[in-house]
Amino acid sequence: MHLCVACNLQSVSEGRYELGYKTCLDCGERAARKSTHCIVPMHKSNYVVMTNPEDLKGINNKGGFYR
């Protein structure tokens, strides 16, 4: 039996723990809702997942140079 590393109250199932998850379902859900991402289509390329808003600045090559 493994306890959740975030709340130390609920146990983490053996299968979930073996997959590398150290948090219970409730704490994992809370952590997942905090993260945000955006899918950006690149010109003549594929879609890219952006998690840092700073990476989006200057990504349009028609908008001029950005620093």
C-alpha positions in Angstrom: 0.0 0.0 0.0 1.4 3.4 -1.1 0.2 6.7 0.3 -0.3 9.8 -1.9 2.7 12.1 -1.9 0.5 15.2 -2.0 -2.1 14.6 0.7 -0.7 11.6 2.6 -4.4 10.5 3.2 -5.5 8.3 0.4 -3.7 5.2 -0.9 -2.5 4.9 -4.5 -3.5 1.7 -6.2 -0.7 -0.7 -7.0 -1.3 -0.5 -10.8 -1.3 3.3 -10.8 1.9 3.3 -8.6 3.7 0.9 -11.0 2.9 3.3 -13.9 4.7 6.0 -12.1 1.9 8.0 -10.6 2.6 8.8 -7.0 -0.6 10.8 -6.3 -4.2 9.7 -5.7 -6.8 10.3 -8.3 -8.2 13.4 -6.5 -4.8 15.1 -6.2 -3.8 14.1 -9.7 -7.0 15.7 -11.0 -6.3 18.9 -9.2 -2.7 19.1 -10.5 -3.9 18.4 -14.1 -6.5 21.2 -14.0 -3.7 23.7 -13.0 -1.7 23.1 -16.2 -2.6 24.8 -19.5 -1.5 24.3 -23.0 -2.2 25.6 -26.5 -2.0 23.8 -29.9 -0.3 26.0 -32.5 -0.3 25.2 -36.3 3.1 25.9 -37.8 3.4 27.1 -41.4 4.0 24.2 -43.8 4.6 21.9 -40.8 2.7 20.1 -38.1 0.9 21.2 -34.9 3.0 22.0 -31.9 1.9 21.9 -28.2 2.9 25.1 -26.4 2.9 25.2 -22.6 4.9 28.4 -22.1 3.1 31.6 -23.2 6.5 33.3 -23.9 7.1 30.7 -26.7 4.1 32.1 -28.6 5.6 35.6 -28.9 7.2 36.1 -32.2 6.1 32.8 -33.7 4.4 34.5 -36.6 7.3 35.1 -39.1 5.1 37.7 -41.0 4.8 39.9 -37.9 8.4 41.2 -37.9 11.3 40.6 -35.5 10.5 40.1 -31.9 12.9 40.1 -28.9 
